[in-house]
Amino acid sequence: MPDYAPFKQFFWYDWGPVFYRGRLDGSARVLCIASDPGATERLVGRTLVGDAGQRVQGFLAKFGMTRSYLCLNAYALALVPSQAADGDDVLDAPDHKAWRNVLYDMAKTAGVQAIIGFGVQAQHAVAKWPGKGTTPVFTLPHPSSHDAAALADGWRAAIPQLRALVTPDADGDTTLPNYGAQVAEADYRPIPKRDLPYGLPAFVGDDAWLRAQTPAKFASVSRPHPDDRHTLIWTAPKTV
């Protein structure tokens, strides 16, 4: 991995990298590119496992994907949101671009039928990747988008296209309801245990218990100020 030290002010640098979630054995038919790992991803060591990841899992389920996917990032380190405008400096750094494109080339095996860029940073990374070739690319809102209507509209429009393009998994269901006016609880799916490292608590990958609270919460891991670059707080559900 290239050195992030010259750009460390843009990232939660001291927590280190997170690289992927999903299939690394060449069986993926969908390649998902997100922006960067969040706090939950840092603790779990896999990308797209928190609230955003559970939304993506529900999105994949709607066109029959239960396992044949691979999720990567534009950045291996977590990007501080207020620094996102400077992210292109990292995307364009020659060593970062070269490494990222080799990673994407390795991920895009012959079986990949679609590439999905979730959010602006991921879409910029995909646009700078020559190796995508003629594989269809979908540019969709990030699962954590604050524009609920635009998120649902973009994802809703993509589902029939992806159903027509991507071969579903044998246990997939391509007849699930499409999105309504916004992403609802029924549109989430837990992260499969096969995607997670061994030995994690049972609740990891399913935050329905948080979303059911009043008011709803969307993350079991937080970065508390003022030491958010060095401190994470992880909350487990209470047992009965």
C-alpha positions as CSV (number, residue, x, y, z in Angstrom):
1,M,0.0,0.0,0.0
2,P,1.3,3.5,-0.8
3,D,2.2,5.9,2.0
4,Y,-0.6,8.0,3.3
5,A,1.7,10.1,5.6
6,P,1.9,13.1,3.2
7,F,-1.9,13.3,3.4
8,K,-2.4,12.2,7.0
9,Q,-4.3,15.4,7.9
10,F,-7.2,14.2,5.7
11,F,-7.6,10.9,7.4
12,W,-8.0,9.1,10.7
13,Y,-4.5,8.1,9.9
14,D,-3.4,6.3,13.1
15,W,-6.0,3.7,12.9
16,G,-4.6,2.1,9.7
17,P,-6.1,0.6,6.6
18,V,-9.2,-1.6,5.8
19,F,-9.3,-3.2,2.4
20,Y,-12.3,-5.3,1.4
21,R,-15.3,-7.4,2.1
22,G,-16.6,-10.3,0.0
23,R,-15.1,-12.8,-2.4
24,L,-11.4,-12.8,-3.3
25,D,-11.5,-16.2,-5.1
26,G,-12.6,-14.9,-8.5
27,S,-16.3,-15.8,-8.0
28,A,-17.6,-12.2,-7.7
29,R,-20.0,-11.0,-10.4
30,V,-20.4,-7.5,-8.9
31,L,-17.6,-5.2,-7.9
32,C,-18.7,-2.5,-5.4
33,I,-16.4,0.5,-4.9
34,A,-17.2,2.7,-1.8
35,S,-15.4,5.8,-0.6
36,D,-13.5,4.7,2.6
37,P,-13.9,2.6,5.8
38,G,-15.8,4.0,8.7
39,A,-15.4,3.5,12.4
40,T,-17.3,0.2,12.5
41,E,-15.3,-1.0,9.5
42,R,-12.1,-0.2,11.4
43,L,-13.0,-2.4,14.4
44,V,-14.3,-5.3,12.3
45,G,-11.5,-5.1,9.7
46,R,-13.9,-5.3,6.7
47,T,-15.4,-2.6,4.5
48,L,-19.1,-1.8,4.3
49,V,-20.3,-3.6,7.5
50,G,-22.0,-0.8,9.4
51,D,-25.3,0.9,8.6
52,A,-24.1,1.8,5.1
53,G,-22.9,-1.7,4.5
54,Q,-26.2,-3.2,5.6
55,R,-28.0,-0.9,3.2
56,V,-25.6,-2.1,0.4
57,Q,-26.3,-5.7,1.4
58,G,-30.0,-5.0,1.0
59,F,-29.4,-3.4,-2.4
60,L,-27.4,-6.4,-3.5
61,A,-30.2,-8.8,-2.3
62,K,-32.7,-7.0,-4.6
63,F,-31.0,-8.3,-7.7
64,G,-30.2,-11.7,-6.3
65,M,-26.7,-11.3,-4.9
66,T,-26.2,-13.2,-1.7
67,R,-22.4,-13.9,-1.9
68,S,-21.0,-13.3,-5.4
69,Y,-19.7,-9.7,-4.8
70,L,-16.5,-7.9,-3.7
71,C,-16.5,-4.6,-2.0
72,L,-13.5,-2.3,-2.1
73,N,-12.8,1.4,-1.4
74,A,-11.4,4.5,-3.0
75,Y,-9.2,5.0,0.1
76,A,-7.8,2.3,2.4
77,L,-7.9,4.7,5.3
78,A,-11.0,6.5,6.8
79,L,-11.4,10.0,5.3
80,V,-12.4,12.8,7.7
81,P,-15.7,14.1,6.1
82,S,-14.6,17.8,6.4
83,Q,-11.5,17.0,4.3
84,A,-13.4,15.2,1.5
85,A,-12.9,18.2,-0.9
86,D,-9.1,17.4,-0.7
87,G,-9.6,13.8,-1.5
88,D,-8.8,14.1,-5.2
89,D,-5.2,15.1,-4.2
90,V,-4.9,11.5,-2.9
91,L,-6.8,9.9,-5.8
92,D,-4.5,11.6,-8.2
93,A,-1.2,11.0,-6.4
94,P,0.8,8.8,-8.9
95,D,1.7,6.0,-6.4
96,H,-1.8,5.9,-5.0
97,K,-3.5,5.8,-8.4
98,A,-1.1,3.1,-9.7
99,W,-1.6,0.9,-6.6
100,R,-5.4,1.4,-6.6
101,N,-5.7,0.6,-10.3
102,V,-3.7,-2.6,-9.8
103,L,-5.9,-3.6,-6.9
104,Y,-9.1,-3.0,-9.0
105,D,-7.5,-4.9,-11.9
106,M,-7.0,-7.9,-9.7
107,A,-10.5,-7.6,-8.4
108,K,-12.2,-7.4,-11.8
109,T,-11.9,-11.0,-12.8
110,A,-13.6,-12.4,-15.9
111,G,-16.8,-13.1,-14.1
112,V,-17.5,-9.5,-13.1
113,Q,-20.6,-8.3,-14.9
114,A,-21.1,-4.9,-13.2
115,I,-19.1,-2.3,-11.3
116,I,-20.9,0.0,-8.9
117,G,-19.4,3.3,-7.6
118,F,-21.2,4.4,-4.4
119,G,-20.7,8.2,-3.9
120,V,-18.5,10.9,-5.4
121,Q,-15.1,9.7,-4.2
122,A,-15.7,6.2,-5.4
123,Q,-17.0,7.4,-8.7
124,H,-13.8,9.6,-9.2
125,A,-11.7,6.5,-8.4
126,V,-13.5,4.4,-10.9
127,A,-13.3,7.1,-13.6
128,K,-9.5,7.2,-13.1
129,W,-9.3,3.4,-13.6
130,P,-8.5,2.4,-17.2
131,G,-8.9,-1.3,-16.4
132,K,-12.7,-1.1,-16.0
133,G,-12.8,-1.5,-19.8
134,T,-16.3,-2.0,-21.2
135,T,-17.7,-3.5,-18.0
136,P,-21.0,-1.6,-17.2
137,V,-20.5,1.0,-14.5
138,F,-23.3,2.2,-12.3
139,T,-22.7,5.6,-10.5
140,L,-25.1,5.6,-7.5
141,P,-25.5,7.8,-4.4
142,H,-23.5,6.7,-1.4
143,P,-25.5,4.6,1.1
144,S,-25.0,7.3,3.7
145,S,-26.3,10.1,1.5
146,H,-28.2,12.8,3.5
147,D,-30.6,13.2,0.5
148,A,-33.0,10.3,1.3
149,A,-35.1,10.9,-1.8
150,A,-32.2,11.0,-4.2
151,L,-30.7,7.9,-2.6
152,A,-33.9,5.9,-3.1
153,D,-34.5,7.3,-6.6
154,G,-31.0,6.4,-7.8
155,W,-31.0,2.9,-6.2
156,R,-34.6,2.2,-7.4
157,A,-33.7,3.0,-11.0
158,A,-30.6,0.8,-10.9
159,I,-32.4,-2.4,-9.7
160,P,-34.2,-3.4,-12.9
161,Q,-31.0,-2.7,-14.9
162,L,-28.9,-4.9,-12.6
163,R,-31.5,-7.6,-12.6
164,A,-31.3,-7.8,-16.4
165,L,-27.5,-7.7,-16.4
166,V,-26.2,-9.7,-13.4
167,T,-26.6,-13.5,-13.0
168,P,-28.2,-14.0,-9.5
169,D,-26.9,-16.4,-7.0
170,A,-28.7,-19.8,-6.7
171,D,-30.3,-18.7,-3.4
172,G,-31.0,-15.2,-4.5
173,D,-34.4,-13.7,-4.9
174,T,-34.9,-11.2,-7.8
175,T,-38.5,-10.6,-6.9
176,L,-38.0,-8.6,-3.7
177,P,-39.8,-5.2,-3.6
178,N,-37.9,-2.3,-5.1
179,Y,-37.3,0.9,-3.1
180,G,-40.1,3.2,-2.1
181,A,-39.8,7.0,-1.4
182,Q,-36.8,6.3,0.8
183,V,-34.8,3.4,2.2
184,A,-36.8,1.6,4.9
185,E,-35.9,-1.0,7.5
186,A,-37.2,-3.7,5.2
187,D,-34.6,-2.7,2.7
188,Y,-31.7,-3.6,5.0
189,R,-29.9,-6.9,5.2
190,P,-27.5,-8.2,7.8
191,I,-23.9,-8.7,6.8
192,P,-23.4,-12.5,6.2
193,K,-21.2,-14.2,8.8
194,R,-19.1,-15.6,5.9
195,D,-18.0,-12.0,5.2
196,L,-16.7,-11.4,8.7
197,P,-13.6,-12.4,10.6
198,Y,-13.9,-15.3,13.0
199,G,-14.6,-14.5,16.7
200,L,-16.6,-11.3,16.5
201,P,-19.6,-10.7,18.8
202,A,-22.9,-12.1,17.3
203,F,-24.5,-8.7,16.9
204,V,-21.8,-7.4,14.5
205,G,-23.2,-6.7,11.1
206,D,-26.9,-6.3,12.1
207,D,-27.7,-2.9,13.6
208,A,-31.5,-3.4,13.6
209,W,-31.5,-3.1,17.4
210,L,-30.0,0.4,17.1
211,R,-32.4,1.5,14.4
212,A,-35.3,0.3,16.5
213,Q,-34.5,2.7,19.3
214,T,-36.2,6.1,19.8
215,P,-34.7,8.1,18.4
216,A,-33.1,5.7,16.0
217,K,-29.4,5.3,16.0
218,F,-27.3,4.2,13.1
219,A,-23.9,3.1,14.4
220,S,-22.6,1.1,17.4
221,V,-19.2,2.7,17.0
222,S,-18.5,6.4,17.4
223,R,-15.6,8.7,17.2
224,P,-15.9,11.0,20.3
225,H,-14.6,14.6,20.2
226,P,-12.1,16.1,20.8
227,D,-9.9,13.0,20.4
228,D,-11.8,11.4,17.6
229,R,-8.5,10.7,15.7
230,H,-7.4,8.3,18.4
231,T,-10.5,7.1,20.3
232,L,-13.4,4.8,19.3
233,I,-16.3,3.9,21.5
234,W,-18.1,0.6,20.8
235,T,-21.5,-0.1,22.3
236,A,-23.0,-3.6,22.5
237,P,-26.7,-4.4,22.9
238,K,-27.8,-5.3,26.5
239,T,-28.7,-8.9,27.1
240,V,-32.1,-9.6,28.7
